Amino acid sequence: MLRIPVSLQYENSWFWAGDPKGCYTVKEGYRRVIGNFEHTPDTFDNWLHLWKIKCPAKWKTFIWRALTNSLPTTTNLIIKRVEIDPSCPMCGTLHENIMHSLVLCDYSKLVWNESSLHVSNMSGSDFGGWFDNVIAMLTEDNIIYVVALLYHIWKARNSAVWDACLLRPSRVWFTAHAAAQAWKEVHVSPHPQQQPAAVIAQPGVPQCFIDAGFDPHSGTATVGAVLLSQHGGFVAAFNSHLPSCDSPLMAEALACKEALSWLKGRNLHSVCIYTDCSTLKNLLTMDNTSLFSYVRYFVDAIRAIMSTFTSCSVNFIPRTANRGAHVLATLAYSQLGSLFWDSIPPNSISELI
């Protein structure tokens, strides 16, 4: 099999599939024997982030109960052999579970529409997956309003159950917003949030933030990119689907290659690339002669495009500093084609720039 050339530019060789460089290590061998932890889809496991949310303790306890499916919805009560009408007490049309009550119910949708929070319904997801996506997409300042709104939607639901009274959706949002704002004024420092120190721009060079989305079950991959001027002002952005990928690293590499081609099409000569994938950044800055896996093809392709720029550097930043690109990559899953923005950023990331 090794005698059949796959590509005339690369020499066929064996490589270890468990390592991006294609080299065997004892650590990777141990993982292959023991097995890797597989994250169940739509299951929330970002508990450390939950407890770090700056909000009242009772709100976090409520979210914890929702994420562990321990709220007394009609579905949960019936499972515990409580004789009760299974229909939702707010809309009265469907059986009530956590996701329906807090997000998908017609009444809850009206409440979310009253708010200025850009959250997706994600009708095919459960509450854990939905909340995990919210944490990834929104800023820390907006997450407290999401938690407050979830808490007050549940209070409105309880009012419908025990008092046969349902507040207007606008009133629920007003109450939640006022409660969150009052708590912030007392507990949160008034100093404005500054840009993370990890993002250090080179003088006179535009900045491009890149991120990829990857679904391990379907192989679907997406890309999101945000281009800022040398002064930090919005210039352009785009998101799109990518060809099917076999790994998150492959998706990140394809996203970087696609974004560089987009930048080249805009006639840019110099740019600073920012990615939250430290593995890709390290691979692009190391000697490719030590690469033996499929990754080498993507690294060479990216370097070929980078060489056409007068100046092009790749920098690593944490996910918290790359939320704009991450949001666009996430939104691309529900799009039919590519979307491009010039001069004016999309509403979904306007607060993140």
C-alpha positions in Angstrom: 0.0 0.0 0.0 2.9 2.4 0.7 4.1 2.0 -2.8 1.0 3.7 -4.2 1.7 7.4 -4.2 -1.1 9.5 -2.7 0.6 12.8 -3.7 3.7 13.4 -5.8 4.7 16.2 -3.4 4.7 14.1 -0.3 6.5 10.9 0.6 4.3 8.1 1.8 5.0 7.0 5.4 3.4 5.5 8.4 2.1 7.9 11.1 0.4 7.6 14.5 -3.2 8.8 14.1 -3.5 9.9 17.7 -1.0 12.7 17.5 -1.2 15.8 15.2 2.6 15.4 14.4 2.1 11.7 13.5 4.6 10.6 16.2 3.9 7.9 18.8 4.1 8.9 22.5 3.5 6.8 25.6 0.7 9.2 26.5 -1.1 8.7 23.2 -0.6 4.9 23.5 -2.1 4.9 27.0 -5.1 6.9 25.7 -5.6 4.4 22.9 -5.7 1.5 25.4 -7.8 3.2 28.1 -10.0 5.1 25.7 -10.8 8.8 25.5 -13.7 10.5 27.4 -16.5 11.1 24.9 -18.7 14.1 25.6 -22.3 13.3 25.2 -24.1 15.7 22.8 -26.1 18.4 24.4 -24.9 17.4 27.9 -23.6 20.4 29.9 -20.3 19.8 31.7 -19.0 23.4 31.9 -19.8 23.5 35.7 -16.7 25.7 36.6 -18.0 28.4 34.2 -21.4 28.2 35.7 -20.3 28.8 39.3 -18.1 31.7 38.2 -21.0 33.6 36.7 -21.4 36.9 38.6 -25.1 36.8 39.8 -27.1 36.0 42.9 -26.5 32.6 44.4 -30.2 31.6 44.1 -30.1 32.2 40.4 -27.1 29.9 40.0 -28.8 27.3 42.1 -31.9 27.5 39.9 -29.7 27.1 36.7 -28.0 24.1 38.4 -31.4 22.5 39.0 -32.5 23.2 35.4 -29.2 21.7 34.0 -29.7 18.6 36.2 -33.3 18.3 35.2 -34.6 18.5 38.7 -37.2 21.3 38.3 -40.8 20.2 38.9 -42.0 20.3 35.3 -45.1 18.3 34.5 -43.0 15.7 32.7 -40.8 15.2 35.8 -43.8 15.1 38.1 -45.5 12.4 36.0 -42.3 10.3 36.1 -42.5 10.6 39.9 -46.1 9.2 39.7 -47.8 12.5 40.4 -51.2 12.7 38.8 -51.2 16.0 36.9 -52.1 17.4 33.5 -48.9 17.0 31.4 -49.6 20.1 29.3 -47.5 23.2 29.8 -49.2 25.7 32.3 -48.1 28.6 30.1 -49.1 27.6 26.6 -51.3 24.6 27.4 -50.5 22.9 24.1 -47.4 20.7 24.6 -46.0 18.5 27.4 -43.7 20.5 29.6 -40.0 19.8 30.0 -37.1 22.1 31.0 -36.2 23.2 27.5 -39.8 23.8 26.5 -40.7 25.8 29.7 -37.7 28.1 29.6 -37.0 28.5 25.9 -39.3 26.9 23.4 -42.7 27.6 24.9 -44.7 30.2 22.8 -44.9 32.4 25.9 -41.2 32.0 26.6 -40.4 32.9 23.0 -42.4 36.1 23.4 -40.4 37.0 26.6 -37.1 36.3 24.8 -38.2 38.5 21.9 -38.8 41.4 24.3 -35.2 41.2 25.4 -32.2 42.4 23.4 -30.3 39.1 23.9 -29.2 37.3 20.8 -29.8 33.7 21.7 -30.8 30.8 19.4 -33.9 28.6 20.0 -32.0 25.5 19.1 -35.2 23.4 19.0 -33.3 20.2 18.4 -31.2 20.6 21.6 -31.8 20.0 25.3 -31.4 22.7 27.9 -27.8 21.7 28.7 -26.6 22.1 25.1 -28.5 25.3 24.8 -27.0 26.9 27.9 -23.5 25.7 26.9 -24.0 27.5 23.6 -25.2 30.7 25.4 -22.1 30.7 27.5 -19.9 30.4 24.5 -21.7 33.1 22.4 -22.4 35.8 24.9 -20.2 38.1 26.9 -20.0 37.9 30.7 -22.0 41.1 30.9 -24.9 39.6 29.0 -24.9 36.2 30.6 -26.2 37.6 33.9 -29.3 38.9 32.0 -29.8 35.5 30.5 -29.7 33.9 33.9 -32.0 36.5 35.3 -34.5 36.1 32.5 -34.5 32.3 32.9 -35.2 32.7 36.6 -38.1 35.1 36.1 -39.6 33.0 33.3 -39.8 30.2 35.8 -41.3 32.5 38.4 -43.9 33.5 35.8 -44.6 29.8 35.1 -45.1 29.2 38.8 -47.5 32.1 39.0 -49.5 30.5 36.2 -49.6 27.2 38.2 -50.5 28.5 41.6 -52.2 31.8 41.0 -53.7 31.2 37.5 -52.1 34.5 36.5 -49.5 35.0 33.7 -47.6 38.3 33.4 -47.2 40.1 30.1 -43.9 39.1 28.4 -42.7 42.7 28.4 -43.2 42.8 32.2 -41.2 39.6 32.8 -38.2 41.1 30.8 -38.5 44.4 32.6 -38.4 42.7 36.0 -35.5 40.5 35.1 -33.5 43.3 33.6 -34.1 45.6 36.6 -33.1 42.8 39.0 -29.9 42.1 37.2 -29.1 45.7 36.9 -29.7 46.4 40.6 -27.5 43.4 41.6 -24.7 44.6 39.2 -24.7 48.1 40.7 -24.1 46.7 44.1 -21.7 43.8 43.5 -19.9 44.4 40.2 -17.0 46.9 39.8 -18.0 50.0 37.8 -14.8 49.9 35.8 -15.4 49.1 32.1 -14.2 45.7 30.9 -11.0 46.1 29.0 -9.8 44.1 26.0 -7.9 41.0 27.1 -4.1 41.6 27.5 -3.4 38.5 25.3 -4.4 40.5 22.2 -1.4 42.7 21.3 -1.7 44.3 17.9 1.3 45.3 15.8 1.2 49.0 14.9 -0.3 49.7 11.6 -1.4 46.1 10.9 -5.0 44.9 10.6 -6.1 42.1 12.9 -8.1 39.1 11.8 -9.8 36.8 14.4 -10.5 33.3 13.1 -12.4 30.3 14.6 -13.9 27.0 13.4 -17.0 25.1 14.4 -16.9 21.3 14.3 -19.6 18.6 14.9 -17.8 15.3 15.6 -20.9 13.2 14.9 -21.6 14.6 11.4 -18.2 15.9 10.5 -19.8 19.3 9.7 -17.4 22.2 9.9 -17.8 26.0 9.8 -15.6 29.1 9.8 -16.1 32.5 11.3 -13.7 35.5 10.8 -13.7 39.1 12.0 -11.3 41.7 10.5 -10.5 44.7 12.5 -8.4 47.8 11.6 -5.1 48.5 13.2 -7.0 50.8 15.6 -9.5 48.0 16.6 -12.4 49.2 14.5 -14.7 46.8 12.6 -13.7 46.4 8.9 -15.4 43.2 7.7 -16.5 39.7 8.7 -17.7 36.5 7.1 -18.9 33.0 8.0 -19.4 29.9 5.9 -19.6 26.1 5.8 -16.4 24.1 5.3 -15.9 20.7 3.7 -16.5 17.8 6.0 -13.6 17.2 8.5 -12.3 14.3 10.5 -11.1 16.2 13.6 -11.3 19.6 15.3 -7.7 20.4 14.2 -8.6 19.7 10.6 -11.5 22.1 10.9 -9.3 24.8 12.5 -6.7 24.4 9.7 -9.3 24.6 6.9 -10.9 27.7 8.7 -7.5 29.4 8.8 -6.8 28.6 5.1 -10.3 29.9 4.1 -9.9 33.1 6.1 -6.5 33.8 4.6 -7.9 33.3 1.1 -10.7 35.8 2.0 -8.1 38.3 3.3 -6.0 37.9 0.1 -9.2 38.6 -1.9 -9.5 41.9 -0.1 -6.0 42.9 -1.3 -4.5 43.0 2.2 -0.7 43.0 2.3 -0.2 42.7 6.0 -2.3 41.1 8.7 -2.1 39.6 12.3 -4.0 36.3 12.6 -5.5 35.4 15.9 -6.7 31.9 16.7 -7.7 30.1 19.9 -6.2 26.8 18.7 -2.8 26.6 20.3 -2.0 23.4 18.4 -2.5 25.0 15.0 -0.5 28.1 16.0 2.4 25.8 17.2 2.3 23.7 14.0 2.5 26.8 11.8 5.5 28.1 13.6 7.5 24.9 13.9 9.7 23.0 11.4 7.4 21.0 9.1 10.0 18.3 8.5 8.9 16.7 11.8 5.3 16.4 10.6 4.3 12.9 9.3 0.5 13.0 9.4 -2.2 14.5 7.2 -1.7 17.8 9.1 1.4 18.6 7.0 -0.7 19.1 3.9 -2.8 21.8 5.6 0.1 23.4 7.2 1.9 23.7 3.9 -1.2 25.1 2.2 -1.6 27.7 4.9 2.1 28.7 4.8 1.9 29.0 1.0 -0.9 31.6 1.3 0.9 33.4 4.2 4.0 33.7 2.1 2.1 35.9 -0.4 1.6 38.6 2.2 4.2 41.2 3.0 3.7 40.5 6.7 1.6 37.8 8.2 1.9 36.5 11.8 -0.1 33.9 13.7 -0.9 34.5 17.4 -2.7 32.5 20.0 -5.5 34.0 22.1 -7.9 32.5 24.6 -11.5 31.7 23.6 -12.7 34.7 25.7 -10.9 37.0 23.4 -12.2 35.3 20.3 -15.9 35.4 20.9 -16.8 37.3 17.8 -15.3 34.7 15.4 -16.7 31.9 17.5 -20.3 33.3 17.4 -20.1 33.6 13.6 -18.8 30.1 13.2 -21.6 28.8 15.4 -24.3 30.7 13.5 -23.0 29.3 10.2 -24.5 25.8 11.1 -28.0 27.1 10.5 -27.1 29.0 7.3 -27.6 27.7 3.7 -24.6 29.6 2.4 -21.8 32.1 3.2 -22.5 35.5 4.6 -20.3 38.6 4.4 -20.4 41.9 6.2 -18.6 45.2 5.4 -18.3 48.4 7.5 -21.2 47.5 9.8 -20.9 44.4 12.0 -23.8 41.9 12.3 -26.0 42.4 15.4 -24.9 39.1 16.8 -21.3 40.4 17.4 -21.8 44.1 17.6 -21.4 44.1 21.4 -18.3 41.9 21.2 -16.2 44.4 19.2 
